Amino acid sequence: MTIDNRIQVVLIDDDPHLRQALSQTLDLAGLKILPLAEAKGLAAQLERDWPGVVVSDIRMPGMDGLELLTELHAQDPELPVLLITGHGDVPLAVQAMRAGAYDFLEKPFASDALLDSVRRALDLRRLVLDNRSLRLALSDRNELSTRLVGQSAQMLRLREQIGALAATKADVLILGETGAGKEVVARALHDLSSRRNGPFVAINAGALAESVVESELFGHEPGAFTGAQKRRIGKFEFANGGTLFLDEIESMSLDVQVKLLRMLQERVVERLGGNQLIPLDIRVIAATKEDLRQAADQGRFRADLYYRLNVAPLRIPPLRERGEDALMLFQHFADEASARHGLPPHELQPGQRALLLRHNWPGNVRELQNAAERFALGLELALDNSAFEGGAGTTVEMVSGGLSEQVENFEKTLIAAELARSHSSVRSLAEALGIPRKTLHDKLRKHGLNFADGGAHSHTDELD
């Protein structure tokens, strides 16, 4: 049992008459109090961030006020404890202050003196808890910045949303392309929530065979089906007290979606072959790479389940929309890989940085991490993307070397990338590159590129 956070003052005194008089004084001042006759067991009932103060007599049978002070401060050194001393107990009062008591009152004392001390202690307690909350928020923000690297507006907004949603009990739907980091976001939501000490159970629904998906999720009793020889606890039940992460939820069959909807609405699960409804205390985080609304319109996903899941959606932006985050992430993963393999870190060259920014990253962060690992190992940095193919269909490689060589290579890469796009004329190609057509003609010839390789016309078209 814990003491309600609405209680502002816990008053402890073994003298019933004094306890009643002090309680009345505090109550008339509008304070919510809990009067107690003994101190034993109080510390176990107070949470570390309980927002109140303790007022206690020092001389009491059993646990005295100084023993209580020591026990309370072992749990929270910043909890204000006001001690009441008898007349002439000055040495005891000095000992109490050295032990960390917020204040002491010598009997007899005026009611105003008690109220003034209690109110000042409550103000201090509020300040302490506000600072703790701020430090925790900053810590969480720093942790999120480490997990979700990037300073683009999209990532700043995503981290802000995660911080806000983590503190709630709401189920969350994560939307993002393959490799964008959906499980990373799900784990962050769990680790920053009050469920952080509970289990985090991740399931890839798309990887489960249709024949076992219900048993995996809901569990089964012995004899539920052929081969079910003993009871199996399903993933939903196993996640009790924590968070369940369902990835690729769009791949679930309509029959399983019905059962999932029931679990979400009623927070109970029934094992296959069983009759008992098992209550669940779980948070569900679902993830998809598809437009579930469109899937619902096409009859591939239940509309009622979509609306149930879409209460708190989180969209993870694809890497191609995150600008220079790609460079920050690449260097982050490369440095991690270098440290892991005991190799000196490599710095990106200007031409390499430009190519990373130009890449479309169809595999998102997962693809980038793979490229960074190769880079850290000193292997060729090859990016699989048609936007990097030259007119003849050969990939333009990143090269090292001097600045002039890298600039030349970068220029060729940019022109080749635009050639790979669909341009109806040299004029449109020149406009896309932001250069005059005569300049484009010279550069095409210098780099051995031909407009006919990437479009319908020769590079001599429309130059005049």
C-alpha positions as CSV (number, residue, x, y, z in Angstrom):
1,M,0.0,0.0,0.0
2,T,1.3,3.4,-0.9
3,I,0.2,6.8,0.4
4,D,-1.9,8.8,-1.9
5,N,-0.1,11.6,-3.8
6,R,-2.9,14.0,-2.8
7,I,-1.7,13.8,0.8
8,Q,0.5,16.9,1.5
9,V,1.5,16.3,5.1
10,V,2.1,13.1,7.0
11,L,1.9,13.9,10.7
12,I,3.3,11.4,13.2
13,D,2.9,11.8,17.0
14,D,2.2,9.2,19.6
15,D,0.3,11.7,21.8
16,P,-3.4,11.5,20.5
17,H,-4.3,15.0,21.9
18,L,-1.4,16.8,20.3
19,R,-1.9,14.8,17.1
20,Q,-5.5,15.9,17.0
21,A,-4.7,19.5,17.7
22,L,-2.0,19.7,15.0
23,S,-4.1,17.9,12.5
24,Q,-6.9,20.4,13.1
25,T,-4.5,23.3,12.5
26,L,-3.2,21.8,9.2
27,D,-6.7,20.9,8.1
28,L,-8.1,24.4,8.7
29,A,-5.3,25.7,6.6
30,G,-6.6,23.7,3.6
31,L,-3.9,21.1,3.7
32,K,-4.6,17.4,3.1
33,I,-3.1,15.4,6.0
34,L,-2.6,11.9,7.1
35,P,-2.2,11.6,10.9
36,L,-0.3,8.5,12.3
37,A,0.4,7.3,15.8
38,E,3.7,5.6,14.9
39,A,6.6,5.9,12.4
40,K,7.3,2.2,11.7
41,G,6.5,1.2,8.1
42,L,6.1,4.8,6.8
43,A,9.1,4.7,4.4
44,A,7.8,1.6,2.6
45,Q,4.5,3.5,1.9
46,L,6.1,6.6,0.4
47,E,7.2,6.6,-3.3
48,R,10.4,8.4,-4.0
49,D,8.6,11.2,-5.8
50,W,5.8,11.6,-3.3
51,P,5.0,15.3,-3.4
52,G,4.4,16.0,0.4
53,V,6.4,16.6,3.6
54,V,6.6,14.7,6.9
55,V,6.1,16.2,10.3
56,S,7.2,13.9,13.2
57,D,7.8,14.1,16.9
58,I,11.3,12.9,17.9
59,R,10.6,11.1,21.1
60,M,8.2,8.2,20.4
61,P,8.2,4.5,21.4
62,G,9.3,2.1,18.8
63,M,10.9,4.0,15.9
64,D,11.7,7.6,17.0
65,G,11.9,10.6,14.8
66,L,15.6,10.5,14.2
67,E,15.4,6.8,13.1
68,L,12.5,7.8,10.8
69,L,14.6,10.6,9.3
70,T,17.4,8.3,8.5
71,E,15.1,5.7,6.9
72,L,13.3,8.3,4.8
73,H,16.5,10.0,3.6
74,A,18.0,6.6,2.6
75,Q,15.1,6.4,0.1
76,D,15.0,10.1,-0.8
77,P,17.6,12.5,0.7
78,E,15.6,15.5,-0.6
79,L,12.3,14.7,1.2
80,P,11.6,17.5,3.8
81,V,11.2,16.2,7.3
82,L,10.1,18.5,10.1
83,L,10.9,17.3,13.6
84,I,9.2,18.3,16.9
85,T,11.3,18.4,20.0
86,G,10.5,18.8,23.7
87,H,11.4,21.9,25.7
88,G,15.1,21.9,26.5
89,D,16.1,19.2,23.9
90,V,18.6,21.6,22.2
91,P,21.3,18.9,21.7
92,L,18.7,16.6,20.1
93,A,17.6,19.4,17.8
94,V,21.2,20.1,16.7
95,Q,21.6,16.3,16.0
96,A,18.4,16.4,13.9
97,M,19.6,19.3,11.8
98,R,23.0,17.6,11.2
99,A,21.1,14.5,10.2
100,G,19.3,16.5,7.5
101,A,16.0,17.6,9.0
102,Y,14.4,20.4,7.1
103,D,13.4,22.2,10.3
104,F,12.6,21.6,14.0
105,L,10.0,23.1,16.2
106,E,10.4,23.2,20.0
107,K,7.4,22.6,22.1
108,P,5.3,24.6,22.8
109,F,5.1,26.4,19.5
110,A,2.6,28.6,17.8
111,S,0.3,27.3,15.1
112,D,1.6,29.9,12.7
113,A,5.1,28.7,13.2
114,L,4.1,25.2,12.1
115,L,2.1,26.4,9.1
116,D,4.9,28.6,7.9
117,S,7.5,25.8,8.1
118,V,5.2,23.3,6.4
119,R,4.3,25.7,3.6
120,R,8.0,26.5,3.0
121,A,8.8,22.8,2.9
122,L,6.0,22.1,0.4
123,D,7.3,24.9,-1.8
124,L,10.8,23.4,-1.7
125,R,9.4,19.9,-2.4
126,R,7.6,21.2,-5.5
127,L,10.8,22.8,-6.7
128,V,12.8,19.6,-6.2
129,L,10.3,17.5,-8.1
130,D,10.1,20.0,-10.9
131,N,13.8,19.9,-11.3
132,R,13.8,16.1,-11.2
133,S,11.1,16.0,-13.9
134,L,13.2,18.4,-16.0
135,R,16.4,16.3,-15.6
136,L,14.5,13.2,-16.5
137,A,13.0,14.9,-19.6
138,L,16.5,16.0,-20.7
139,S,17.9,12.6,-20.0
140,D,15.1,11.0,-22.1
141,R,15.7,13.6,-24.9
142,N,19.5,12.8,-24.9
143,E,18.7,9.1,-25.0
144,L,16.3,9.6,-27.9
145,S,18.9,11.7,-29.7
146,T,21.4,8.8,-29.4
147,R,18.8,6.2,-30.6
148,L,17.2,8.3,-33.3
149,V,20.1,10.3,-34.8
150,G,19.4,13.4,-36.8
151,Q,18.7,17.1,-36.6
152,S,16.2,17.4,-39.5
153,A,12.9,19.0,-38.7
154,Q,11.2,15.7,-39.3
155,M,13.4,13.9,-36.7
156,L,13.1,16.7,-34.1
157,R,9.3,16.4,-34.5
158,L,9.4,12.6,-34.3
159,R,11.4,12.6,-31.0
160,E,9.1,15.2,-29.6
161,Q,6.1,13.0,-30.4
162,I,7.7,9.9,-29.0
163,G,8.5,11.8,-25.7
164,A,4.9,12.9,-25.5
165,L,3.3,9.5,-26.3
166,A,5.7,7.4,-24.2
167,A,4.2,8.8,-21.0
168,T,0.7,7.8,-22.0
169,K,-1.1,4.4,-22.0
170,A,-2.3,4.9,-25.6
171,D,-1.7,2.2,-28.2
172,V,0.4,3.5,-31.1
173,L,0.5,2.8,-34.9
174,I,4.0,3.4,-36.5
175,L,4.0,4.1,-40.2
176,G,7.2,3.8,-42.1
177,E,9.0,2.2,-45.1
178,T,11.1,-0.9,-44.8
179,G,14.3,-0.2,-42.9
180,A,13.2,3.2,-41.6
181,G,13.5,2.1,-37.9
182,K,10.1,1.1,-36.8
183,E,11.3,-1.3,-34.1
184,V,13.8,1.3,-32.8
185,V,10.9,3.7,-32.3
186,A,8.8,1.0,-30.6
187,R,11.6,0.2,-28.2
188,A,12.1,3.9,-27.4
189,L,8.3,4.2,-26.6
190,H,8.6,1.2,-24.2
191,D,11.9,2.2,-22.6
192,L,10.7,5.8,-21.9
193,S,7.3,4.6,-20.5
194,S,6.3,3.5,-17.0
195,R,6.4,-0.1,-18.5
196,R,10.1,0.0,-19.0
197,N,10.7,-2.7,-16.4
198,G,8.2,-5.0,-18.0
199,P,8.8,-7.2,-21.1
200,F,9.1,-5.9,-24.6
201,V,7.9,-8.6,-27.0
202,A,8.5,-8.0,-30.7
203,I,6.6,-10.1,-33.3
204,N,7.0,-9.9,-37.1
205,A,3.6,-10.9,-38.2
206,G,4.8,-11.3,-41.8
207,A,7.3,-13.9,-40.7
208,L,4.7,-16.2,-39.0
209,A,3.3,-19.0,-41.0
210,E,-0.5,-18.9,-41.3
211,S,-0.7,-22.4,-39.6
212,V,1.0,-21.2,-36.4
213,V,0.2,-17.5,-36.1
214,E,-2.8,-17.9,-33.8
215,S,-0.9,-20.3,-31.5
216,E,2.1,-17.9,-31.4
217,L,-0.1,-14.9,-30.5
218,F,-2.8,-16.4,-28.3
219,G,-1.2,-19.6,-27.0
220,H,-2.9,-22.9,-26.7
221,E,-4.0,-25.6,-24.3
222,P,-3.0,-29.3,-24.6
223,G,-5.0,-31.1,-27.3
224,A,-6.1,-27.8,-28.9
225,F,-5.0,-29.3,-32.3
226,T,-2.9,-32.1,-33.5
227,G,0.6,-31.9,-32.0
228,A,-0.4,-29.6,-29.1
229,Q,0.8,-31.8,-26.3
230,K,1.3,-29.2,-23.7
231,R,0.2,-25.7,-22.8
232,R,1.8,-22.8,-24.6
233,I,1.8,-19.2,-23.4
234,G,1.2,-16.9,-26.4
235,K,3.1,-13.7,-27.1
236,F,0.2,-11.5,-26.0
237,E,0.1,-13.2,-22.6
238,F,3.9,-13.2,-22.4
239,A,3.9,-9.5,-22.8
240,N,1.6,-8.9,-19.8
241,G,2.8,-5.9,-17.8
242,G,4.8,-4.6,-20.7
243,T,4.7,-3.8,-24.4
244,L,3.8,-5.9,-27.4
245,F,5.2,-4.8,-30.8
246,L,3.4,-6.1,-33.8
247,D,5.4,-5.4,-37.0
248,E,4.0,-5.8,-40.5
249,I,0.5,-6.0,-39.1
250,E,-0.9,-5.6,-42.6
251,S,0.1,-9.2,-43.3
252,M,-2.3,-10.6,-40.7
253,S,-5.3,-12.6,-42.0
254,L,-8.7,-11.2,-41.6
255,D,-9.6,-14.0,-39.1
256,V,-6.6,-13.1,-36.9
257,Q,-7.5,-9.4,-37.2
258,V,-10.9,-10.2,-35.6
259,K,-9.3,-11.7,-32.6
260,L,-6.7,-8.9,-32.3
261,L,-9.5,-6.4,-32.4
262,R,-11.2,-8.2,-29.5
263,M,-8.0,-8.2,-27.5
264,L,-7.5,-4.5,-28.1
265,Q,-11.0,-3.6,-27.0
266,E,-11.4,-6.0,-24.0
267,R,-7.8,-6.5,-23.0
268,V,-8.3,-10.2,-22.5
269,V,-6.9,-13.3,-24.3
270,E,-8.3,-16.8,-24.7
271,R,-5.8,-19.6,-25.5
272,L,-6.7,-21.9,-28.4
273,G,-8.7,-24.9,-27.0
274,G,-9.3,-23.0,-23.7
275,N,-12.4,-21.4,-22.1
276,Q,-10.7,-19.1,-19.7
277,L,-10.5,-15.3,-20.4
278,I,-7.1,-14.1,-19.2
279,P,-6.9,-10.4,-18.4
280,L,-4.0,-8.5,-20.0
281,D,-2.2,-5.3,-19.0
282,I,-0.3,-4.5,-22.1
283,R,0.4,-1.7,-24.5
284,V,0.2,-2.6,-28.1
285,I,2.5,-0.9,-30.7
286,A,1.7,-1.9,-34.3
287,A,3.8,-1.1,-37.3
288,T,3.1,-1.1,-41.0
289,K,4.8,-0.1,-44.3
290,E,1.4,0.1,-46.1
291,D,-1.4,2.5,-46.2
292,L,-3.9,0.7,-43.9
293,R,-6.8,3.0,-44.9
294,Q,-6.3,2.0,-48.5
295,A,-5.9,-1.7,-47.5
296,A,-9.2,-1.4,-45.6
297,D,-10.9,0.2,-48.6
298,Q,-9.7,-2.8,-50.7
299,G,-11.0,-5.3,-48.2
300,R,-7.5,-6.5,-47.2
301,F,-7.6,-5.0,-43.7
302,R,-10.5,-4.6,-41.3
303,A,-11.7,-1.0,-41.1
304,D,-12.7,-1.3,-37.5
305,L,-9.2,-2.5,-36.6
306,Y,-7.7,0.3,-38.6
307,Y,-9.7,2.9,-36.6
308,R,-8.8,1.2,-33.3
309,L,-5.1,1.3,-34.1
310,N,-4.9,4.7,-35.7
311,V,-5.6,6.7,-32.5
312,A,-2.0,7.7,-32.1
313,P,-0.1,7.4,-35.4
314,L,3.6,8.0,-35.7
315,R,5.1,8.5,-39.1
316,I,8.8,7.8,-39.5
317,P,10.1,9.9,-42.5
318,P,12.1,8.0,-45.1
319,L,15.8,8.8,-45.2
320,R,15.6,10.6,-48.5
321,E,13.4,13.2,-46.9
322,R,15.8,13.9,-44.0
323,G,18.5,15.8,-45.8
324,E,21.9,15.9,-44.1
325,D,20.7,13.4,-41.4
326,A,22.1,10.8,-43.9
327,L,25.6,12.1,-43.3
328,M,25.2,12.3,-39.6
329,L,23.8,8.7,-39.4
330,F,26.5,7.4,-41.8
331,Q,29.3,8.8,-39.7
332,H,27.6,7.5,-36.5
333,F,27.3,4.0,-37.8
334,A,30.8,4.1,-39.4
335,D,32.4,5.2,-36.1
336,E,30.5,2.5,-34.3
337,A,31.7,-0.2,-36.7
338,S,35.3,1.1,-36.6
339,A,35.3,0.8,-32.8
340,R,33.7,-2.6,-32.9
341,H,36.3,-3.9,-35.3
342,G,39.2,-2.1,-33.7
343,L,39.9,0.0,-36.7
344,P,40.8,3.7,-37.0
345,P,37.8,5.8,-38.1
346,H,37.6,7.1,-41.6
347,E,36.4,10.6,-42.6
348,L,34.1,11.1,-45.5
349,Q,35.6,12.9,-48.4
350,P,33.6,15.8,-50.0
351,G,32.7,13.8,-53.1
352,Q,31.5,10.9,-50.9
353,R,29.4,13.2,-48.8
354,A,27.7,14.6,-51.9
355,L,26.9,11.2,-53.2
356,L,25.4,10.1,-49.9
357,L,23.2,13.1,-50.0
358,R,22.2,12.3,-53.6
359,H,21.3,8.7,-52.9
360,N,17.6,7.8,-52.6
361,W,18.1,5.2,-49.9
362,P,15.4,2.8,-50.9
363,G,16.4,0.6,-47.9
364,N,16.5,3.6,-45.6
365,V,18.5,3.4,-42.4
366,R,19.1,-0.3,-42.7
367,E,20.7,0.2,-46.2
368,L,22.8,3.1,-44.9
369,Q,24.0,1.1,-41.9
370,N,25.2,-1.6,-44.2
371,A,27.0,0.9,-46.4
372,A,28.6,2.5,-43.3
373,E,29.9,-0.9,-42.2
374,R,31.6,-1.5,-45.5
375,F,33.1,1.9,-45.4
376,A,34.5,1.3,-41.9
377,L,36.1,-1.9,-43.1
378,G,37.8,-0.1,-46.0
379,L,35.7,-1.8,-48.6
380,E,34.3,-0.1,-51.8
381,L,31.3,2.1,-51.0
382,A,28.8,1.0,-53.6
383,L,25.2,2.2,-53.5
384,D,22.6,0.3,-55.4
385,N,20.4,3.0,-56.9
386,S,19.6,3.7,-60.5
387,A,20.0,7.4,-59.9
388,F,23.8,6.7,-59.9
389,E,23.9,5.0,-63.2
390,G,25.6,6.9,-66.1
391,G,24.4,7.1,-69.6
392,A,25.9,3.7,-70.6
393,G,24.3,2.0,-67.5
394,T,27.6,1.7,-65.6
395,T,27.7,2.8,-62.0
396,V,29.7,5.9,-61.3
397,E,31.9,5.0,-58.4
398,M,33.0,7.1,-55.5
399,V,36.7,7.9,-55.8
400,S,39.3,9.2,-53.5
401,G,42.1,11.6,-54.5
402,G,42.6,15.3,-54.7
403,L,39.9,18.0,-54.6
404,S,40.0,18.5,-58.4
405,E,39.5,14.8,-59.1
406,Q,36.7,14.5,-56.6
407,V,34.9,17.6,-57.9
408,E,35.2,16.2,-61.5
409,N,33.8,12.9,-60.3
410,F,31.0,14.6,-58.4
411,E,30.0,16.7,-61.4
412,K,29.9,13.7,-63.7
413,T,27.8,11.8,-61.1
414,L,25.3,14.6,-60.9
415,I,24.9,14.9,-64.7
416,A,24.7,11.1,-65.0
417,A,22.0,11.0,-62.3
418,E,19.9,13.5,-64.2
419,L,20.5,11.7,-67.5
420,A,19.0,8.6,-65.8
421,R,15.8,10.5,-65.2
422,S,13.2,11.0,-68.0
423,H,14.0,14.3,-69.8
424,S,12.3,15.1,-73.1
425,S,14.9,17.5,-74.2
426,V,18.4,19.0,-73.5
427,R,16.6,22.1,-72.4
428,S,14.8,20.3,-69.6
429,L,18.0,18.6,-68.6
430,A,19.9,21.9,-68.5
431,E,17.1,23.5,-66.4
432,A,17.2,20.6,-64.0
433,L,20.9,21.1,-63.5
434,G,20.6,24.9,-63.4
435,I,23.2,25.5,-66.1
436,P,23.0,27.0,-69.7
437,R,22.5,24.6,-72.5
438,K,25.9,25.5,-74.1
439,T,27.6,24.7,-70.7
440,L,25.8,21.4,-70.5
441,H,26.9,20.5,-74.1
442,D,30.5,21.1,-73.1
443,K,30.2,19.0,-69.9
444,L,28.5,16.1,-71.7
445,R,31.4,16.0,-74.2
446,K,34.1,16.4,-71.4
447,H,32.7,13.5,-69.4
448,G,31.9,11.3,-72.4
449,L,28.1,11.3,-71.6
450,N,25.4,11.3,-74.3
451,F,21.9,12.5,-74.0
452,A,20.7,9.7,-76.3
453,D,21.7,7.2,-73.6
454,G,19.3,8.8,-71.1
455,G,16.5,10.2,-73.3
456,A,15.0,10.4,-76.8
457,H,17.3,13.0,-78.4
458,S,21.0,13.5,-79.1
459,H,22.9,15.9,-76.9
460,T,23.2,18.2,-79.9
461,D,19.4,18.8,-79.9
462,E,18.2,22.3,-79.1
463,L,21.6,23.8,-78.3
464,D,21.1,26.7,-80.5
